[in-house]
Amino acid sequence: MRLKHKNSKDSFSQKLLWPFSSSQASGFSQRSLAIGHKWHLRDKTTGFRNRYLIMRVSMAGGKAKKEKAKAPQHMPYQGGISFHKSKGQHILKNPLLVDSIVQKSGLKPTDVVLEIGPGTGNLTKKLLEAAKKVIAVEIDPRMVLELQRRFQGTAHSNRLTVIQGDVLRTELPYFDICVANIPYQISSPLTFKLLNHQPVFRAAIIMFQREFAMRLVAQPDDKLYCRLTVNTQLHARVFHLLKVGRNNFRPPPKVDSSVVRIEPRKPRIEVKQKEWDGFLRICFNRKNKTLGSIFRQKSVISLLEKNYRTVQALELGQKEADTKMDFASFGEDQGIEMDDNEADDDEMEVEDGEADDVQSVQSEFKDKVLGVLKDGDFEEKRSSKLTLQEFLYLLSLFNKAGIHFS
């Protein structure tokens, strides 16, 4: 290695051992060892400076310090565009992988394709060759200009529509197939935005972070089986297509990726979404505990009892409330007077009685909840091992008993 000061013409070769001792540092020229001077590593063979390692030599306290330069947050593209890792911009650069994604998309010549995150257009070009039309949604104005420049004047230009905007806030047009390479931080909201899209599309082929993708395709008793899994599989069938290493991107992300295929269910499974979501939140609060243990918790019983009373009140309307008001006004109509002491004694007795009644009612409701689990043979089962159909069946048993989760 050759050590050369960036501000001087002096240079010398020396085996570098870090940190330097005071005696080692004394061999450097006084001019070169001024506090705060920067040094750059140069390769003896090529003579090129290593941009990632800068050495700062300081004589303060007789110690030499080595500093690493911060890695750049964006990497230059050959066309002059910088990709920002902080924004999740990782452009697919492997042409064989691009071809594989297009092939597994199952495109027809009559298909309208929604591409999310087209970047510089490597995948867009292949999609245009296979489909009738491509609608690309891109948030970065620099990428939008690059797409327009790349396809302007080509045979594909009249079949490409570019929408600049945030896909989560954009009203999506009609499409048959969705192909997406997205920032991984929007994986979950984008998945459910697509699943709620009308009219229903045929399939979505999406690049996800590997762990997120494996959660989508997990099966009961898998380690990654979770509420996200069941919620997604309620609306769609999910298939793992291929693994993608981080070196297939420019710049490479910190994690590996996977491509999955999501096919919305036809017809849809009809459930009340808030009811379903509340039910799964309780079940997966501690997915490896038995359902009997989960539904015995005071907080769970209290929540379900509150919902139970609310539903009953809505069903009965104001009939019960009117009856109570009539009874309360009965004493006033009859002109009944009570001694203050007698009133206090009666109130005391009522309060004690009400406390017992409340406890009794809570106990009865708890028995009602656990009775549903026993009757359905779910008391000793665990959420981590239940199938989608079993979750649907258990929810129907609860609802039939008047127990609701929203």
C-alpha positions in Angstrom: 0.0 0.0 0.0 1.2 3.6 -0.6 0.3 6.2 2.0 0.0 9.7 0.5 -1.1 12.9 2.1 -3.8 14.6 0.1 -2.3 18.1 0.6 1.4 17.3 0.0 3.7 15.8 -2.6 5.5 13.5 -0.1 4.7 9.9 -0.4 6.2 6.7 1.0 5.5 3.0 1.2 5.1 1.3 4.6 3.3 -1.7 6.1 0.3 -0.2 7.9 -0.4 -1.4 11.4 -3.3 0.2 13.3 -3.3 1.9 15.7 0.1 3.5 15.4 2.3 3.8 18.5 4.0 7.0 19.2 7.4 5.6 18.1 5.9 4.4 14.8 4.3 7.8 14.2 7.6 9.6 14.9 9.0 8.4 11.6 6.6 10.6 9.7 7.7 14.1 8.6 6.6 16.9 10.9 4.8 18.6 8.1 2.8 15.4 7.4 1.8 14.9 11.0 0.0 18.1 11.6 -3.1 17.5 13.6 -6.2 16.8 11.6 -4.5 16.0 8.3 -6.2 13.4 6.1 -4.5 10.4 4.5 -5.8 8.2 1.7 -4.9 4.6 1.0 -3.6 3.9 -2.5 -3.1 0.5 -4.0 0.5 0.0 -5.0 -0.4 -2.0 -8.1 -3.1 0.3 -9.6 -2.3 3.6 -8.0 -6.0 4.2 -7.5 -7.2 5.8 -4.2 -9.6 3.7 -2.0 -12.6 6.0 -1.7 -14.1 4.1 1.3 -11.1 4.4 3.7 -9.7 7.6 4.9 -7.0 7.8 7.6 -6.7 10.8 9.9 -3.4 10.9 11.8 -3.3 13.0 15.0 -0.4 13.4 17.4 -2.7 14.5 20.3 -1.9 12.1 23.2 0.6 10.2 21.0 -2.2 8.2 19.3 -3.0 7.8 15.7 -6.7 7.5 14.7 -8.2 5.7 11.7 -11.6 6.8 10.4 -13.9 5.1 7.9 -15.6 7.3 5.4 -19.3 7.0 5.4 -20.6 4.8 2.6 -22.6 6.9 0.1 -26.4 6.9 0.5 -27.0 6.7 -3.2 -25.2 5.0 -6.1 -24.8 6.5 -9.6 -26.6 4.9 -12.5 -24.9 4.8 -15.9 -27.4 7.3 -17.2 -26.6 9.8 -14.5 -29.4 9.0 -12.1 -28.6 8.4 -8.4 -30.5 5.6 -6.6 -31.4 6.4 -3.0 -31.3 3.5 -0.6 -33.2 5.5 2.0 -36.2 5.6 -0.4 -36.0 1.9 -1.2 -34.7 2.4 -4.7 -33.1 -0.9 -5.8 -33.2 -1.4 -9.6 -33.3 -4.9 -10.9 -30.2 -5.3 -13.2 -30.1 -9.0 -14.0 -31.7 -9.5 -17.5 -32.2 -13.3 -16.9 -34.2 -12.5 -13.7 -36.3 -9.9 -15.6 -37.1 -12.5 -18.3 -38.0 -15.0 -15.6 -40.4 -12.6 -13.9 -42.2 -11.8 -17.2 -42.4 -15.5 -18.0 -43.9 -16.4 -14.6 -46.4 -13.5 -14.9 -48.4 -15.6 -17.4 -49.1 -12.5 -19.6 -51.5 -12.6 -22.6 -51.2 -10.3 -25.6 -54.6 -8.7 -24.6 -53.5 -7.9 -21.0 -53.3 -4.5 -19.4 -50.4 -4.5 -16.9 -50.0 -2.3 -13.9 -46.3 -1.9 -13.1 -45.5 -0.3 -9.7 -42.0 1.0 -9.3 -40.7 0.8 -12.9 -37.5 2.6 -12.1 -35.4 3.1 -15.3 -37.6 0.7 -17.4 -35.6 -2.6 -17.6 -38.7 -4.6 -16.7 -41.1 -2.2 -18.4 -39.5 -2.9 -21.8 -40.1 -6.7 -21.5 -43.7 -6.1 -20.3 -44.4 -3.9 -23.3 -43.2 -6.7 -25.6 -45.6 -9.2 -24.0 -48.7 -7.3 -23.2 -51.2 -5.0 -24.8 -50.6 -2.0 -22.6 -48.5 -1.0 -19.5 -49.5 1.6 -16.9 -46.5 2.5 -14.8 -46.9 4.2 -11.5 -43.7 5.9 -10.3 -43.2 8.4 -7.5 -39.7 9.8 -8.4 -39.9 12.5 -11.1 -36.4 11.7 -12.3 -37.4 8.1 -13.1 -40.5 9.4 -14.8 -38.4 11.5 -17.1 -36.0 8.6 -17.7 -38.9 6.3 -18.7 -40.3 9.0 -21.1 -36.8 9.5 -22.6 -36.2 5.8 -23.0 -39.4 4.9 -24.8 -40.1 8.1 -26.7 -40.1 7.5 -30.4 -40.1 3.7 -30.1 -42.8 1.3 -31.2 -43.9 0.9 -27.6 -44.4 4.6 -26.8 -48.1 4.6 -27.6 -48.7 1.6 -25.3 -47.1 3.0 -22.2 -48.8 5.3 -19.8 -46.8 6.8 -16.9 -48.5 8.0 -13.7 -46.4 10.1 -11.4 -47.5 9.7 -7.8 -47.5 7.7 -4.5 -49.2 4.4 -5.4 -50.8 4.2 -1.9 -52.6 7.5 -2.6 -53.3 7.0 -6.3 -56.6 5.7 -7.6 -55.6 2.7 -9.6 -57.1 2.1 -13.0 -58.4 -1.2 -14.5 -55.7 -3.8 -15.0 -55.4 -7.6 -15.5 -51.9 -8.2 -14.1 -49.9 -6.2 -11.6 -46.1 -6.5 -11.6 -44.2 -4.6 -8.8 -40.7 -4.0 -7.5 -41.5 -1.8 -4.5 -39.8 -0.2 -1.5 -40.2 -2.9 1.2 -41.6 -0.5 3.8 -44.9 -0.3 1.9 -45.3 -4.0 1.4 -48.2 -4.6 3.8 -50.4 -1.5 2.9 -49.8 -2.1 -0.9 -50.8 -5.8 -0.6 -54.1 -5.0 1.0 -54.8 -2.0 -1.3 -54.5 -4.4 -4.2 -56.6 -7.1 -2.6 -59.4 -4.5 -2.0 -59.2 -3.3 -5.6 -62.3 -3.5 -7.8 -62.8 -4.9 -10.4 -60.8 -8.0 -9.3 -57.5 -8.5 -11.3 -56.2 -11.9 -12.3 -52.8 -11.9 -10.5 -50.1 -9.8 -8.9 -46.5 -10.7 -9.2 -44.6 -8.7 -6.5 -41.0 -8.5 -5.3 -41.0 -8.6 -1.5 -38.3 -8.8 1.3 -37.7 -12.5 1.8 -39.1 -12.7 5.3 -42.3 -10.8 4.4 -42.8 -13.1 1.4 -42.4 -16.2 3.5 -45.0 -14.9 5.9 -47.5 -14.6 3.1 -47.0 -18.2 1.9 -46.7 -19.7 5.4 -48.8 -22.7 6.5 -50.2 -23.7 9.9 -47.4 -24.7 12.3 -44.7 -22.8 10.3 -42.6 -20.4 12.4 -43.7 -17.4 10.3 -47.4 -18.2 10.3 -49.1 -15.1 11.7 -52.1 -12.8 11.5 -50.7 -11.3 8.2 -50.7 -14.8 6.7 -54.3 -15.6 7.6 -55.6 -12.1 6.6 -53.9 -12.4 3.2 -55.0 -16.0 2.5 -58.6 -15.0 3.4 -58.6 -12.8 0.2 -56.1 -14.6 -2.0 -54.1 -17.7 -2.8 -50.4 -16.9 -2.6 -47.5 -18.8 -4.3 -43.7 -18.4 -3.9 -42.2 -18.1 -7.4 -38.4 -17.6 -6.9 -35.7 -16.3 -4.6 -33.7 -13.2 -5.6 -30.3 -12.5 -4.1 -29.3 -9.0 -3.1 -26.6 -8.8 -5.8 -29.3 -8.8 -8.6 -30.0 -5.1 -7.7 -28.3 -1.8 -8.1 -27.5 -0.7 -5.4 -27.8 -4.0 -3.5 -30.2 -4.0 -0.5 -29.2 -5.3 2.9 -31.6 -8.3 2.6 -32.5 -11.0 0.1 -35.8 -10.9 -1.7 -38.5 -13.2 -3.1 -41.1 -13.0 -5.9 -44.6 -14.1 -5.0 -47.8 -14.5 -7.1 -51.0 -13.4 -5.5 -54.3 -14.5 -7.0 -57.5 -13.0 -5.5 -60.2 -15.5 -4.6 -63.2 -15.8 -6.9 -65.7 -15.6 -5.4 -64.5 -13.7 -2.3 -65.0 -15.2 1.2 -67.6 -12.9 2.8 -66.8 -11.7 6.3 -67.2 -8.5 8.2 -63.7 -7.1 8.0 -63.7 -5.3 11.4 -65.2 -8.4 13.1 -62.6 -10.7 11.4 -59.7 -8.4 12.3 -60.8 -8.0 15.9 -61.1 -11.8 16.2 -57.6 -12.5 14.7 -56.0 -9.9 16.9 -57.2 -11.7 20.0 -56.3 -15.2 18.6 -52.7 -14.1 17.6 -52.0 -12.0 20.6 -50.1 -15.1 21.9 -50.4 -17.6 19.0 -48.6 -20.4 20.8 -50.9 -20.5 23.8 -54.1 -22.5 23.8 -57.3 -20.7 22.8 -58.7 -21.6 26.2 -55.9 -19.8 27.9 -56.3 -16.7 25.7 -60.0 -16.4 26.1 -59.8 -16.8 29.9 -57.9 -13.5 30.2 -59.8 -10.8 32.1 -59.1 -8.2 29.5 -60.5 -10.4 26.7 -63.6 -11.4 28.7 -64.2 -7.7 29.6 -63.9 -6.6 25.9 -66.2 -9.3 24.6 -68.8 -8.7 27.3 -68.8 -5.0 26.5 -69.4 -5.9 22.8 -72.1 -8.4 23.8 -74.0 -5.8 25.9 -73.7 -3.2 23.0 -75.1 -5.7 20.5 -78.0 -6.6 22.9 -78.8 -2.9 23.4 -78.9 -2.3 19.7 -81.2 -5.2 19.1 -83.5 -4.3 21.9 -83.5 -0.6 21.0 -84.9 1.8 23.5 -87.5 -0.6 24.9 -85.4 -1.6 28.0 -84.3 2.0 28.6 -87.9 3.3 28.5 -89.0 0.6 31.0 -86.2 1.7 33.4 -87.2 5.3 33.1 -90.9 4.5 33.9 -89.9 2.5 37.0 -87.6 5.3 38.3 -90.4 7.9 38.1 -92.9 5.6 39.8 -91.9 6.8 43.4 -92.3 10.4 42.5 -95.7 9.9 41.0 -96.9 8.2 44.2 -95.5 10.9 46.5 -93.4 8.5 48.5 -91.1 10.1 51.0 -88.2 8.4 52.7 -86.1 9.2 55.8 -82.5 10.2 54.9 -81.0 7.4 57.1 -83.3 4.8 55.5 -82.3 5.9 52.1 -78.6 5.5 52.9 -79.1 2.0 54.3 -81.0 1.0 51.2 -78.4 2.4 48.8 -75.7 0.5 50.7 -77.6 -2.7 50.3 -78.2 -2.1 46.6 -74.5 -1.4 46.0 -73.5 -4.6 47.7 -76.1 -6.5 45.7 -75.0 -4.9 42.5 -71.4 -5.9 43.0 -72.4 -9.5 43.5 -74.7 -9.3 40.5 -71.9 -7.9 38.3 -69.5 -10.6 39.4 -72.1 -13.2 38.8 -72.9 -11.9 35.3 -69.2 -11.8 34.4 -68.8 -15.4 35.5 -71.8 -16.4 33.4 -70.4 -14.7 30.4 -67.0 -16.2 30.8 -68.7 -19.7 30.9 -70.5 -18.7 27.8 -67.3 -17.9 25.9 -65.5 -21.0 27.1 -68.6 -23.1 26.3 -68.2 -22.0 22.6 -64.6 -23.2 22.6 -65.5 -26.5 24.2 -68.5 -27.2 21.9 -66.3 -26.6 18.9 -63.4 -28.6 20.3 -61.1 -25.5 20.2 -60.2 -25.1 23.9 -56.9 -26.9 23.7 -56.0 -25.8 20.2 -53.5 -23.1 19.3 -53.8 -20.3 16.7 -50.4 -21.2 15.2 -51.8 -24.5 14.1 -55.3 -23.5 12.9 -56.2 -23.4 9.2 -58.1 -20.6 7.6 -61.3 -22.7 7.5 -61.0 -23.5 11.2 -60.7 -19.7 12.0 -63.8 -19.1 9.9 -65.7 -21.8 11.6 -64.8 -20.7 15.2 -65.8 -17.1 14.4 -69.2 -18.4 13.1 -69.7 -20.3 16.4 -69.0 -17.1 18.5 -71.3 -15.0 16.4 -74.1 -17.6 16.6 -73.8 -17.4 20.4 -74.1 -13.6 20.2 -70.4 -12.9 20.9 -68.8 -10.3 18.6 -65.3 -8.8 18.2 -66.1 -5.3 17.0 
